[in-house]
Amino acid sequence: MTEKSRASPVLGLSDDETVKLDFDDASLRTVRYWASRAVKWFKLDGFIILRSSKNRYHVVFDRVVSWGENMRIVAWVALLSHNKGLARWFLMQCIKGCSTLRVSPKREKASPRIVERYSKQDENIKAFLKIRKMIKKMWKNCHF
Amino acid sequence: MVKKIAVYGAYQARIPFKQRFWKTRKDGIHQRYWKLTRRKKTVESKGRYEFHGKGKDLYQAVIKAHRIMPRGFVDVSAEEFLRHPEKYGFEGEWIDREVES
C-alpha cells in the first residue's frame, strides 16, 4: 500500500554532540518536566522544546557533549520517564551512531515548531537553529 | 563532529539484479552460477543519506537526492556525492510511507 504521488524524502539534522530527545505520546507538561530535570541533573545549560505533531515533542539541549555522554543522558531520561517512543528512538540512534531530529514536513505532519525556550541558547541550540533554517529554506526551494 | 543533513525515507526504484543460471561442467556436475543481466526489477525499500560539507554543495546534494535513491545507509560528503552520485545510489522516486528518524 504505497502512495507515489509527488512524495519527497524527509530532511533532518544529525550530529553526535547535541543532546536531543524525541517524546511520543507525551504532554507538553511531561516533556517540560523531563527536560528541566535533565538540564539540572546533567548541567546542560538550556533547552528548547519543539512540537512535532499532536503529543509529540522534540527537545534540544545547549551544552556540547561527547557521544558517550549524550547517550547516557538520553538513556537516563528514557528509563525514568517510561516513554516507549523515546526508548525506541534512543535504540535507533545508538545503531546509527548519531542522533537525528526531523526538520522538514513529513506526510501530513508540519515541520516542528518551537513552543518553549529555557535559559542559555548560545551554543548548540544556536547552531541547531541556524542549520534548521537552512534546511527549511532548502526544502521550500525544492518544493515550490 | 560536524552537523549533518539527513535525507531519509521510503523509495521505489528499478535496480539491476543477479539472475541464476545453470551449466553442466565437463565432469558432469550441474553447477549453479549468478550473472548480472540487463534485467531490472522494481523494489521498495528504505534508505538514508547523511550529508556534510559546505552550504552550496549541501543544497545541490539535497536536490540531487530527490532523484537518486540511496543504497542503504550512505554517509558521504556532499561534494563527493555530487561528483559520483551513481556510486551512492540509483534512480527512483520517493514514496509516502512511515519511516523512523
gemmi code that builds the backbone of each chain (N, CA, C; Angstrom):
import gemmi

chains = {
    "A": [
        ("MET", (0.843, -1.201, 0.000), (0.000, 0.000, 0.000), (0.878, 1.252, 0.000)),
        ("THR", (1.221, 1.718, -1.145), (2.064, 2.899, -1.192), (1.414, 3.979, -2.032)),
        ("GLU", (1.693, 5.219, -1.658), (1.206, 6.335, -2.438), (2.406, 6.974, -3.101)),
        ("LYS", (2.361, 7.012, -4.462), (3.519, 7.522, -5.172), (3.426, 9.017, -5.472)),
        ("SER", (2.290, 9.634, -5.098), (2.002, 10.973, -5.572), (2.973, 12.035, -5.031)),
        ("ARG", (3.913, 12.430, -5.826), (4.843, 13.519, -5.523), (5.372, 13.470, -4.090)),
        ("ALA", (5.746, 12.304, -3.650), (6.297, 12.171, -2.295), (7.722, 12.706, -2.298)),
        ("SER", (8.172, 13.102, -1.141), (9.539, 13.602, -1.067), (10.197, 13.045, 0.183)),
        ("PRO", (11.521, 13.031, 0.199), (12.186, 12.494, 1.389), (12.039, 13.449, 2.576)),
        ("VAL", (12.306, 12.928, 3.734), (12.265, 13.739, 4.948), (13.659, 14.306, 5.181)),
        ("LEU", (13.730, 15.580, 5.539), (15.030, 16.181, 5.838), (15.159, 16.360, 7.346)),
        ("GLY", (16.313, 15.985, 7.858), (16.534, 16.118, 9.296), (17.936, 16.600, 9.587)),
        ("LEU", (18.221, 16.790, 10.853), (19.541, 17.263, 11.248), (20.187, 16.225, 12.173)),
        ("SER", (21.407, 15.825, 11.811), (22.117, 14.794, 12.593), (23.403, 15.338, 13.171)),
        ("ASP", (23.707, 14.960, 14.365), (25.055, 15.146, 14.916), (25.171, 14.323, 16.192)),
        ("ASP", (26.368, 14.266, 16.755), (26.525, 13.413, 17.941), (26.879, 14.204, 19.195)),
        ("GLU", (26.991, 15.525, 19.066), (27.431, 16.289, 20.230), (26.318, 17.124, 20.869)),
        ("THR", (25.118, 17.035, 20.296), (23.979, 17.751, 20.869), (23.032, 16.743, 21.511)),
        ("VAL", (22.617, 17.008, 22.728), (21.658, 16.108, 23.377), (20.269, 16.439, 22.841)),
        ("LYS", (19.622, 15.428, 22.267), (18.279, 15.620, 21.715), (17.376, 14.520, 22.276)),
        ("LEU", (16.112, 14.864, 22.423), (15.134, 13.877, 22.882), (13.929, 13.925, 21.958)),
        ("ASP", (13.302, 12.791, 21.740), (12.116, 12.726, 20.883), (11.009, 12.005, 21.659)),
        ("PHE", (10.070, 12.775, 22.195), (8.981, 12.197, 23.004), (7.765, 11.903, 22.136)),
        ("ASP", (7.215, 10.702, 22.265), (5.945, 10.350, 21.617), (4.900, 10.173, 22.702)),
        ("ASP", (3.651, 10.475, 22.389), (2.537, 10.314, 23.323), (2.844, 10.910, 24.704)),
        ("ALA", (3.253, 12.160, 24.688), (3.535, 12.840, 25.963), (2.981, 14.258, 25.888)),
        ("SER", (2.528, 14.747, 27.037), (2.006, 16.115, 27.054), (3.170, 17.090, 27.179)),
        ("LEU", (2.891, 18.347, 26.856), (3.944, 19.371, 26.955), (4.449, 19.487, 28.397)),
        ("ARG", (3.532, 19.294, 29.323), (3.885, 19.393, 30.742), (4.908, 18.307, 31.126)),
        ("THR", (4.651, 17.095, 30.654), (5.572, 15.975, 30.936), (6.935, 16.242, 30.298)),
        ("VAL", (6.907, 16.692, 29.043), (8.159, 16.944, 28.319), (8.960, 18.033, 29.040)),
        ("ARG", (8.263, 19.085, 29.457), (8.915, 20.195, 30.171), (9.539, 19.697, 31.475)),
        ("TYR", (8.823, 18.810, 32.160), (9.315, 18.264, 33.425), (10.620, 17.491, 33.227)),
        ("TRP", (10.627, 16.605, 32.222), (11.830, 15.792, 31.998), (12.985, 16.609, 31.450)),
        ("ALA", (12.678, 17.605, 30.625), (13.731, 18.484, 30.099), (14.352, 19.286, 31.246)),
        ("SER", (13.513, 19.774, 32.167), (14.018, 20.557, 33.308), (14.863, 19.685, 34.233)),
        ("ARG", (14.400, 18.445, 34.454), (15.173, 17.534, 35.325), (16.531, 17.230, 34.709)),
        ("ALA", (16.538, 16.965, 33.404), (17.795, 16.622, 32.719), (18.745, 17.819, 32.709)),
        ("VAL", (18.200, 18.999, 32.455), (19.059, 20.187, 32.360), (19.727, 20.483, 33.713)),
        ("LYS", (19.019, 20.205, 34.797), (19.595, 20.458, 36.120), (20.573, 19.347, 36.519)),
        ("TRP", (20.174, 18.107, 36.297), (20.982, 16.955, 36.722), (22.315, 16.873, 35.969)),
        ("PHE", (22.263, 17.123, 34.659), (23.477, 16.998, 33.837), (24.107, 18.344, 33.472)),
        ("LYS", (23.595, 19.411, 34.029), (24.123, 20.776, 33.780), (24.228, 21.056, 32.271)),
        ("LEU", (23.067, 21.002, 31.610), (23.061, 21.148, 30.150), (22.790, 22.593, 29.695)),
        ("ASP", (22.859, 23.523, 30.599), (22.739, 24.975, 30.323), (21.336, 25.456, 29.931)),
        ("GLY", (20.757, 24.891, 28.907), (19.436, 25.373, 28.487), (18.814, 24.399, 27.498)),
        ("PHE", (17.560, 24.637, 27.133), (16.898, 23.759, 26.147), (15.803, 24.482, 25.389)),
        ("ILE", (15.420, 23.896, 24.257), (14.216, 24.355, 23.558), (13.320, 23.136, 23.338)),
        ("ILE", (12.030, 23.369, 23.340), (11.081, 22.287, 23.055), (10.385, 22.620, 21.743)),
        ("LEU", (10.345, 21.639, 20.851), (9.660, 21.819, 19.566), (8.488, 20.846, 19.487)),
        ("ARG", (7.374, 21.334, 18.990), (6.193, 20.470, 18.832), (6.233, 19.871, 17.435)),
        ("SER", (6.353, 18.552, 17.371), (6.455, 17.869, 16.081), (5.067, 17.601, 15.497)),
        ("SER", (4.177, 17.059, 16.308), (2.770, 16.894, 15.942), (2.014, 16.747, 17.267)),
        ("LYS", (0.744, 16.343, 17.217), (-0.034, 16.290, 18.457), (0.577, 15.282, 19.444)),
        ("ASN", (0.896, 15.746, 20.627), (1.504, 14.918, 21.678), (2.872, 14.331, 21.309)),
        ("ARG", (3.559, 14.966, 20.380), (4.921, 14.544, 20.040), (5.824, 15.775, 20.092)),
        ("TYR", (6.868, 15.664, 20.875), (7.746, 16.816, 21.078), (9.214, 16.435, 20.929)),
        ("HIS", (10.005, 17.405, 20.472), (11.456, 17.251, 20.416), (12.076, 18.210, 21.431)),
        ("VAL", (13.168, 17.792, 22.037), (13.898, 18.682, 22.953), (15.354, 18.733, 22.498)),
        ("VAL", (15.917, 19.939, 22.456), (17.332, 20.115, 22.102), (18.004, 20.868, 23.234)),
        ("PHE", (19.138, 20.357, 23.714), (19.853, 20.994, 24.825), (21.052, 21.781, 24.314)),
        ("ASP", (21.532, 22.686, 25.145), (22.522, 23.650, 24.665), (23.989, 23.201, 24.781)),
        ("ARG", (24.330, 22.479, 25.824), (25.755, 22.178, 26.073), (26.300, 21.138, 25.089)),
        ("VAL", (27.571, 21.346, 24.667), (28.241, 20.376, 23.791), (28.698, 19.203, 24.642)),
        ("VAL", (28.386, 17.983, 24.207), (28.759, 16.779, 24.965), (29.406, 15.759, 24.027)),
        ("SER", (30.026, 14.741, 24.614), (30.586, 13.661, 23.786), (29.440, 12.697, 23.439)),
        ("TRP", (29.685, 11.804, 22.488), (28.647, 10.853, 22.081), (28.254, 9.930, 23.248)),
        ("GLY", (29.270, 9.525, 24.031), (29.012, 8.646, 25.178), (28.108, 9.314, 26.203)),
        ("GLU", (28.448, 10.562, 26.511), (27.648, 11.297, 27.499), (26.236, 11.557, 26.963)),
        ("ASN", (26.184, 11.857, 25.664), (24.899, 12.113, 25.005), (23.950, 10.919, 25.197)),
        ("MET", (24.450, 9.750, 24.894), (23.608, 8.551, 25.003), (23.283, 8.205, 26.453)),
        ("ARG", (24.217, 8.554, 27.349), (23.993, 8.321, 28.784), (22.786, 9.157, 29.253)),
        ("ILE", (22.738, 10.408, 28.780), (21.658, 11.313, 29.180), (20.320, 10.837, 28.590)),
        ("VAL", (20.349, 10.473, 27.291), (19.099, 10.031, 26.647), (18.591, 8.750, 27.316)),
        ("ALA", (19.510, 7.837, 27.629), (19.121, 6.586, 28.286), (18.511, 6.859, 29.662)),
        ("TRP", (19.102, 7.805, 30.377), (18.609, 8.174, 31.710), (17.160, 8.665, 31.624)),
        ("VAL", (16.909, 9.579, 30.679), (15.548, 10.124, 30.534), (14.582, 9.027, 30.064)),
        ("ALA", (15.026, 8.218, 29.096), (14.151, 7.165, 28.552), (13.756, 6.166, 29.636)),
        ("LEU", (14.727, 5.842, 30.497), (14.479, 4.857, 31.548), (13.541, 5.400, 32.630)),
        ("LEU", (13.793, 6.628, 33.048), (12.990, 7.178, 34.142), (11.604, 7.641, 33.695)),
        ("SER", (11.501, 8.111, 32.455), (10.203, 8.640, 32.006), (9.251, 7.548, 31.537)),
        ("HIS", (9.766, 6.353, 31.281), (8.968, 5.215, 30.787), (8.260, 5.548, 29.469)),
        ("ASN", (8.868, 6.412, 28.674), (8.264, 6.780, 27.391), (8.756, 5.791, 26.328)),
        ("LYS", (7.831, 4.976, 25.808), (8.218, 3.915, 24.873), (8.780, 4.480, 23.568)),
        ("GLY", (8.173, 5.566, 23.107), (8.640, 6.197, 21.863), (10.073, 6.673, 21.992)),
        ("LEU", (10.369, 7.262, 23.140), (11.722, 7.773, 23.371), (12.720, 6.615, 23.460)),
        ("ALA", (12.320, 5.540, 24.131), (13.215, 4.373, 24.272), (13.531, 3.771, 22.898)),
        ("ARG", (12.523, 3.705, 22.049), (12.693, 3.160, 20.700), (13.608, 4.068, 19.863)),
        ("TRP", (13.359, 5.363, 19.973), (14.169, 6.350, 19.254), (15.628, 6.268, 19.720)),
        ("PHE", (15.810, 6.109, 21.030), (17.155, 6.001, 21.607), (17.921, 4.807, 21.011)),
        ("LEU", (17.225, 3.668, 20.892), (17.885, 2.478, 20.323), (18.291, 2.724, 18.871)),
        ("MET", (17.404, 3.371, 18.127), (17.700, 3.684, 16.717), (18.949, 4.556, 16.593)),
        ("GLN", (19.067, 5.544, 17.477), (20.208, 6.465, 17.408), (21.502, 5.746, 17.790)),
        ("CYS", (21.404, 4.812, 18.723), (22.583, 4.014, 19.111), (23.076, 3.212, 17.913)),
        ("ILE", (22.154, 2.651, 17.152), (22.534, 1.854, 15.977), (23.214, 2.747, 14.944)),
        ("LYS", (22.654, 3.928, 14.716), (23.182, 4.827, 13.685), (24.503, 5.473, 14.077)),
        ("GLY", (24.677, 5.745, 15.364), (25.899, 6.401, 15.820), (25.813, 7.922, 15.819)),
        ("CYS", (24.655, 8.453, 15.542), (24.422, 9.893, 15.670), (22.917, 10.093, 15.829)),
        ("SER", (22.536, 11.198, 16.468), (21.097, 11.370, 16.699), (20.506, 12.365, 15.696)),
        ("THR", (19.293, 12.065, 15.255), (18.647, 12.866, 14.212), (17.275, 13.345, 14.673)),
        ("LEU", (16.965, 14.573, 14.346), (15.604, 15.085, 14.544), (15.098, 15.641, 13.218)),
        ("ARG", (13.827, 15.441, 12.985), (13.214, 15.903, 11.733), (13.122, 17.428, 11.709)),
        ("VAL", (13.308, 17.988, 10.514), (13.173, 19.435, 10.339), (12.067, 19.752, 9.329)),
        ("SER", (12.017, 18.983, 8.257), (11.035, 19.261, 7.200), (9.673, 18.656, 7.549)),
        ("PRO", (8.631, 19.020, 6.798), (7.350, 18.329, 6.997), (7.455, 16.852, 6.614)),
        ("LYS", (6.561, 16.034, 7.160), (6.592, 14.599, 6.851), (5.149, 14.117, 6.719)),
        ("ARG", (4.807, 13.645, 5.541), (3.428, 13.249, 5.238), (2.463, 14.371, 5.653)),
        ("GLU", (1.518, 14.082, 6.564), (0.555, 15.131, 6.918), (1.064, 16.026, 8.063)),
        ("LYS", (2.245, 15.706, 8.609), (2.774, 16.493, 9.730), (3.542, 17.717, 9.227)),
        ("ALA", (3.332, 18.839, 9.889), (4.085, 20.046, 9.535), (5.474, 19.974, 10.164)),
        ("SER", (6.339, 20.890, 9.784), (7.678, 20.871, 10.390), (7.574, 21.318, 11.864)),
        ("PRO", (8.456, 20.777, 12.710), (8.368, 21.072, 14.152), (8.484, 22.570, 14.457)),
        ("ARG", (7.670, 23.042, 15.391), (7.669, 24.456, 15.780), (8.184, 24.597, 17.214)),
        ("ILE", (8.899, 25.684, 17.454), (9.398, 25.925, 18.819), (8.230, 26.370, 19.700)),
        ("VAL", (8.059, 25.684, 20.812), (6.972, 26.059, 21.720), (7.492, 26.577, 23.065)),
        ("GLU", (8.746, 26.276, 23.362), (9.271, 26.748, 24.641), (10.791, 26.883, 24.602)),
        ("ARG", (11.288, 27.907, 25.272), (12.734, 28.122, 25.386), (13.076, 28.258, 26.863)),
        ("TYR", (14.244, 27.741, 27.253), (14.626, 27.846, 28.664), (16.125, 28.138, 28.771)),
        ("SER", (16.461, 29.182, 29.466), (17.836, 29.551, 29.812), (18.754, 29.735, 28.598)),
        ("LYS", (20.037, 29.351, 28.739), (21.058, 29.654, 27.709), (20.785, 28.967, 26.365)),
        ("GLN", (21.059, 29.693, 25.288), (20.821, 29.120, 23.956), (21.928, 29.506, 22.976)),
        ("ASP", (23.122, 29.787, 23.448), (24.107, 30.342, 22.511), (25.141, 29.339, 21.986)),
        ("GLU", (25.038, 28.084, 22.340), (25.999, 27.116, 21.791), (25.312, 26.204, 20.778)),
        ("ASN", (24.938, 25.001, 21.239), (24.348, 24.016, 20.325), (22.981, 24.438, 19.780)),
        ("ILE", (22.206, 25.094, 20.601), (20.861, 25.491, 20.147), (20.980, 26.522, 19.028)),
        ("LYS", (21.930, 27.432, 19.175), (22.148, 28.457, 18.153), (22.520, 27.794, 16.820)),
        ("ALA", (23.474, 26.844, 16.912), (23.914, 26.129, 15.690), (22.772, 25.313, 15.107)),
        ("PHE", (22.013, 24.669, 15.996), (20.879, 23.848, 15.550), (19.863, 24.702, 14.790)),
        ("LEU", (19.537, 25.868, 15.359), (18.524, 26.725, 14.735), (19.018, 27.301, 13.407)),
        ("LYS", (20.319, 27.537, 13.338), (20.906, 28.082, 12.097), (20.781, 27.047, 10.967)),
        ("ILE", (21.157, 25.815, 11.276), (21.097, 24.768, 10.238), (19.642, 24.407, 9.929)),
        ("ARG", (18.801, 24.471, 10.948), (17.368, 24.202, 10.752), (16.778, 25.187, 9.745)),
        ("LYS", (17.178, 26.440, 9.897), (16.702, 27.483, 8.992), (17.149, 27.175, 7.557)),
        ("MET", (18.422, 26.744, 7.449), (18.976, 26.433, 6.122), (18.221, 25.250, 5.485)),
        ("ILE", (17.945, 24.228, 6.295), (17.247, 23.034, 5.772), (15.821, 23.399, 5.350)),
        ("LYS", (15.167, 24.224, 6.146), (13.790, 24.621, 5.812), (13.761, 25.399, 4.497)),
        ("LYS", (14.775, 26.244, 4.312), (14.892, 27.030, 3.077), (15.096, 26.085, 1.888)),
        ("MET", (15.974, 25.089, 2.102), (16.252, 24.089, 1.046), (14.968, 23.380, 0.651)),
        ("TRP", (14.236, 22.945, 1.677), (13.019, 22.172, 1.437), (11.998, 23.020, 0.672)),
        ("LYS", (11.892, 24.292, 1.057), (10.964, 25.206, 0.393), (11.341, 25.359, -1.075)),
        ("ASN", (12.644, 25.553, -1.322), (13.099, 25.748, -2.700), (12.906, 24.499, -3.546)),
        ("CYS", (12.972, 23.340, -2.913), (12.803, 22.078, -3.655), (11.347, 21.841, -4.033)),
        ("HIS", (10.419, 22.389, -3.255), (9.016, 22.027, -3.451), (8.113, 23.137, -3.937)),
        ("PHE", (8.610, 24.364, -4.050), (7.738, 25.443, -4.536), (8.374, 26.203, -5.678)),
    ],
    "B": [
        ("MET", (32.436, 16.628, 15.912), (31.769, 16.151, 14.694), (30.892, 17.258, 14.107)),
        ("VAL", (30.935, 17.368, 12.801), (30.133, 18.400, 12.154), (28.655, 18.001, 12.143)),
        ("LYS", (27.838, 19.000, 11.968), (26.410, 18.708, 11.850), (26.126, 18.238, 10.433)),
        ("LYS", (25.237, 17.259, 10.327), (24.944, 16.683, 9.015), (23.473, 16.860, 8.673)),
        ("ILE", (23.206, 16.837, 7.375), (21.814, 16.875, 6.943), (21.399, 15.455, 6.589)),
        ("ALA", (20.342, 14.999, 7.218), (19.851, 13.643, 6.942), (18.705, 13.732, 5.934)),
        ("VAL", (18.809, 12.937, 4.876), (17.733, 12.851, 3.880), (17.289, 11.401, 3.887)),
        ("TYR", (16.070, 11.126, 4.332), (15.680, 9.730, 4.501), (14.219, 9.505, 4.163)),
        ("GLY", (13.890, 8.253, 3.967), (12.508, 7.902, 3.655), (12.425, 6.572, 2.937)),
        ("ALA", (11.211, 6.277, 2.452), (11.000, 5.047, 1.687), (10.988, 5.400, 0.210)),
        ("TYR", (11.463, 4.495, -0.610), (11.520, 4.783, -2.038), (11.195, 3.561, -2.875)),
        ("GLN", (10.942, 3.833, -4.144), (10.720, 2.763, -5.114), (11.727, 2.989, -6.238)),
        ("ALA", (12.437, 1.944, -6.610), (13.438, 2.106, -7.663), (13.544, 0.837, -8.495)),
        ("ARG", (14.034, 0.996, -9.725), (14.276, -0.168, -10.580), (15.765, -0.460, -10.521)),
        ("ILE", (16.077, -1.626, -9.980), (17.504, -1.944, -9.796), (17.882, -3.201, -10.583)),
        ("PRO", (19.114, -3.231, -11.102), (19.563, -4.451, -11.774), (19.762, -5.557, -10.742)),
        ("PHE", (19.502, -6.780, -11.122), (19.685, -7.864, -10.148), (20.359, -9.068, -10.793)),
        ("LYS", (20.924, -9.901, -9.968), (21.634, -11.081, -10.478), (20.644, -12.186, -10.760)),
        ("GLN", (20.828, -12.810, -11.919), (19.926, -13.884, -12.298), (20.654, -15.229, -12.178)),
        ("ARG", (19.906, -16.284, -11.848), (20.522, -17.596, -11.641), (20.585, -18.376, -12.953)),
        ("PHE", (21.750, -18.940, -13.247), (21.924, -19.782, -14.439), (22.522, -21.118, -14.009)),
        ("TRP", (22.378, -22.099, -14.891), (22.968, -23.413, -14.614), (23.842, -23.812, -15.792)),
        ("LYS", (24.920, -24.499, -15.505), (25.721, -25.047, -16.599), (26.164, -26.458, -16.194)),
        ("THR", (26.347, -27.283, -17.215), (26.824, -28.639, -16.932), (28.316, -28.683, -17.226)),
        ("ARG", (29.079, -28.977, -16.203), (30.527, -28.987, -16.366), (30.983, -30.252, -17.090)),
        ("LYS", (32.266, -30.223, -17.520), (32.793, -31.376, -18.256), (32.746, -32.644, -17.419)),
        ("ASP", (32.904, -32.459, -16.094), (32.883, -33.638, -15.224), (31.470, -34.079, -14.862)),
        ("GLY", (30.477, -33.453, -15.509), (29.095, -33.899, -15.339), (28.333, -33.232, -14.216)),
        ("ILE", (29.038, -32.372, -13.461), (28.348, -31.721, -12.339), (27.523, -30.547, -12.862)),
        ("HIS", (26.290, -30.484, -12.374), (25.382, -29.413, -12.751), (25.644, -28.246, -11.807)),
        ("GLN", (26.259, -27.186, -12.310), (26.686, -26.093, -11.416), (25.850, -24.825, -11.591)),
        ("ARG", (25.508, -24.255, -10.461), (24.720, -23.016, -10.478), (25.657, -21.816, -10.484)),
        ("TYR", (25.332, -20.775, -11.252), (26.099, -19.535, -11.166), (25.176, -18.339, -11.333)),
        ("TRP", (25.651, -17.205, -10.859), (24.834, -15.975, -10.879), (25.477, -14.965, -11.818)),
        ("LYS", (24.644, -14.245, -12.542), (25.167, -13.295, -13.504), (24.307, -12.027, -13.463)),
        ("LEU", (24.974, -10.865, -13.509), (24.242, -9.600, -13.539), (23.772, -9.347, -14.966)),
        ("THR", (22.483, -9.415, -15.177), (21.952, -9.216, -16.535), (21.467, -7.778, -16.697)),
        ("ARG", (20.857, -7.510, -17.845), (20.344, -6.159, -18.063), (18.935, -5.999, -17.497)),
        ("ARG", (18.380, -7.103, -17.009), (17.023, -7.027, -16.468), (16.999, -6.215, -15.171)),
        ("LYS", (15.870, -5.580, -14.945), (15.745, -4.787, -13.711), (14.435, -5.142, -13.025)),
        ("LYS", (14.416, -5.016, -11.722), (13.151, -5.247, -11.023), (12.825, -4.048, -10.124)),
        ("THR", (11.550, -3.848, -9.904), (11.117, -2.727, -9.062), (11.115, -3.167, -7.607)),
        ("VAL", (11.821, -2.414, -6.795), (11.863, -2.749, -5.371), (11.425, -1.551, -4.542)),
        ("GLU", (10.848, -1.851, -3.400), (10.516, -0.802, -2.433), (11.425, -0.986, -1.236)),
        ("SER", (12.053, 0.080, -0.835), (12.992, -0.045, 0.274), (13.081, 1.277, 1.048)),
        ("LYS", (13.877, 1.249, 2.099), (14.115, 2.478, 2.858), (15.589, 2.814, 2.762)),
        ("GLY", (15.908, 4.083, 2.779), (17.315, 4.463, 2.703), (17.544, 5.810, 3.343)),
        ("ARG", (18.824, 6.119, 3.435), (19.159, 7.343, 4.154), (20.495, 7.899, 3.694)),
        ("TYR", (20.525, 9.205, 3.459), (21.791, 9.905, 3.197), (22.127, 10.735, 4.425)),
        ("GLU", (23.401, 10.815, 4.737), (23.868, 11.768, 5.753), (24.906, 12.628, 5.048)),
        ("PHE", (24.557, 13.868, 4.734), (25.460, 14.756, 4.002), (26.155, 15.726, 4.942)),
        ("HIS", (27.446, 15.946, 4.696), (28.133, 17.027, 5.389), (28.936, 17.798, 4.352)),
        ("GLY", (29.259, 19.024, 4.663), (30.021, 19.835, 3.721), (29.588, 21.274, 3.724)),
        ("LYS", (29.905, 21.952, 2.609), (29.617, 23.390, 2.531), (28.174, 23.620, 2.090)),
        ("GLY", (27.669, 24.811, 2.371), (26.280, 25.146, 2.097), (25.825, 24.899, 0.673)),
        ("LYS", (26.616, 25.357, -0.301), (26.209, 25.250, -1.700), (26.159, 23.775, -2.137)),
        ("ASP", (27.193, 23.038, -1.719), (27.238, 21.608, -2.068), (26.069, 20.865, -1.426)),
        ("LEU", (25.800, 21.218, -0.165), (24.698, 20.563, 0.559), (23.381, 20.795, -0.162)),
        ("TYR", (23.197, 22.015, -0.580), (21.963, 22.394, -1.266), (21.794, 21.576, -2.548)),
        ("GLN", (22.895, 21.498, -3.332), (22.822, 20.752, -4.593), (22.643, 19.258, -4.346)),
        ("ALA", (23.304, 18.771, -3.292), (23.204, 17.333, -2.976), (21.781, 16.962, -2.576)),
        ("VAL", (21.135, 17.838, -1.787), (19.753, 17.560, -1.361), (18.826, 17.547, -2.580)),
        ("ILE", (19.041, 18.458, -3.509), (18.214, 18.480, -4.720), (18.429, 17.193, -5.521)),
        ("LYS", (19.709, 16.803, -5.640), (20.018, 15.573, -6.392), (19.442, 14.337, -5.695)),
        ("ALA", (19.421, 14.386, -4.375), (18.909, 13.233, -3.603), (17.416, 13.004, -3.823)),
        ("HIS", (16.738, 13.980, -4.403), (15.317, 13.788, -4.719), (15.141, 12.810, -5.879)),
        ("ARG", (16.186, 12.642, -6.694), (16.116, 11.739, -7.856), (16.902, 10.454, -7.631)),
        ("ILE", (18.015, 10.576, -6.919), (18.905, 9.433, -6.721), (18.612, 8.801, -5.359)),
        ("MET", (18.177, 7.552, -5.364), (17.816, 6.877, -4.108), (19.061, 6.257, -3.468)),
        ("PRO", (19.184, 6.346, -2.161), (20.410, 5.838, -1.508), (20.494, 4.312, -1.467)),
        ("ARG", (21.713, 3.809, -1.553), (21.947, 2.365, -1.366), (22.122, 2.136, 0.135)),
        ("GLY", (21.057, 1.938, 0.821), (21.123, 1.694, 2.271), (21.446, 2.954, 3.040)),
        ("PHE", (22.414, 2.844, 3.948), (22.819, 3.980, 4.781), (24.063, 4.597, 4.165)),
        ("VAL", (23.929, 5.812, 3.618), (25.058, 6.456, 2.922), (25.503, 7.677, 3.712)),
        ("ASP", (26.706, 7.609, 4.242), (27.277, 8.740, 4.972), (28.410, 9.294, 4.114)),
        ("VAL", (28.188, 10.430, 3.466), (29.148, 10.912, 2.474), (29.175, 12.442, 2.474)),
        ("SER", (30.310, 12.998, 2.021), (30.349, 14.457, 1.912), (29.544, 14.858, 0.685)),
        ("ALA", (28.913, 16.014, 0.769), (28.044, 16.472, -0.322), (28.848, 16.625, -1.616)),
        ("GLU", (30.083, 17.083, -1.479), (30.946, 17.297, -2.642), (31.208, 15.973, -3.366)),
        ("GLU", (31.550, 14.943, -2.603), (31.844, 13.623, -3.159), (30.585, 13.024, -3.812)),
        ("PHE", (29.458, 13.227, -3.178), (28.194, 12.715, -3.726), (27.877, 13.376, -5.060)),
        ("LEU", (28.136, 14.678, -5.142), (27.847, 15.393, -6.394), (28.784, 14.945, -7.514)),
        ("ARG", (30.013, 14.547, -7.128), (30.994, 14.102, -8.128), (30.596, 12.737, -8.703)),
        ("HIS", (30.209, 11.798, -7.841), (29.848, 10.447, -8.301), (28.520, 9.995, -7.689)),
        ("PRO", (27.406, 10.579, -8.109), (26.125, 10.181, -7.492), (25.759, 8.725, -7.751)),
        ("GLU", (26.194, 8.190, -8.911), (25.827, 6.806, -9.278), (26.490, 5.781, -8.345)),
        ("LYS", (27.583, 6.203, -7.706), (28.293, 5.305, -6.790), (27.484, 5.090, -5.496)),
        ("TYR", (26.684, 6.081, -5.136), (25.985, 6.048, -3.853), (24.490, 5.747, -3.947)),
        ("GLY", (23.965, 5.706, -5.163), (22.533, 5.433, -5.287), (22.125, 5.122, -6.706)),
        ("PHE", (20.844, 4.943, -6.897), (20.314, 4.661, -8.226), (19.017, 5.453, -8.426)),
        ("GLU", (18.618, 5.594, -9.679), (17.436, 6.415, -9.978), (16.158, 5.769, -9.458)),
        ("GLY", (15.267, 6.585, -8.975), (13.996, 6.081, -8.470), (13.161, 7.233, -7.975)),
        ("GLU", (12.137, 6.926, -7.219), (11.349, 8.013, -6.636), (10.937, 7.688, -5.205)),
        ("TRP", (10.853, 8.748, -4.420), (10.475, 8.604, -3.009), (8.992, 8.334, -2.922)),
        ("ILE", (8.595, 7.538, -1.960), (7.173, 7.248, -1.760), (6.758, 7.613, -0.338)),
        ("ASP", (5.453, 7.805, -0.177), (4.918, 8.164, 1.142), (4.753, 6.916, 1.981)),
        ("ARG", (5.625, 6.726, 2.939), (5.488, 5.595, 3.861), (6.129, 5.992, 5.176)),
        ("GLU", (5.593, 5.501, 6.263), (6.094, 5.886, 7.592), (7.524, 5.370, 7.772)),
        ("VAL", (8.418, 6.269, 8.186), (9.795, 5.868, 8.492), (10.216, 6.466, 9.825)),
        ("GLU", (11.183, 5.822, 10.439), (11.716, 6.320, 11.720), (12.802, 7.337, 11.436)),
        ("SER", (12.994, 8.283, 12.361), (14.086, 9.240, 12.165), (15.389, 8.636, 12.676)),
    ],
}
model = gemmi.Model(1)
for chain_id, residues in chains.items():
    chain = gemmi.Chain(chain_id)
    for i, (resn, *xyz) in enumerate(residues, 1):
        res = gemmi.Residue()
        res.name, res.seqid = resn, gemmi.SeqId(i, " ")
        for name, pos in zip(("N", "CA", "C"), xyz):
            atom = gemmi.Atom()
            atom.name, atom.element = name, gemmi.Element(name[0])
            atom.pos, atom.b_iso = gemmi.Position(*pos), 0.0
            res.add_atom(atom)
        chain.add_residue(res)
    model.add_chain(chain)
structure = gemmi.Structure()
structure.add_model(model)
structure.setup_entities()
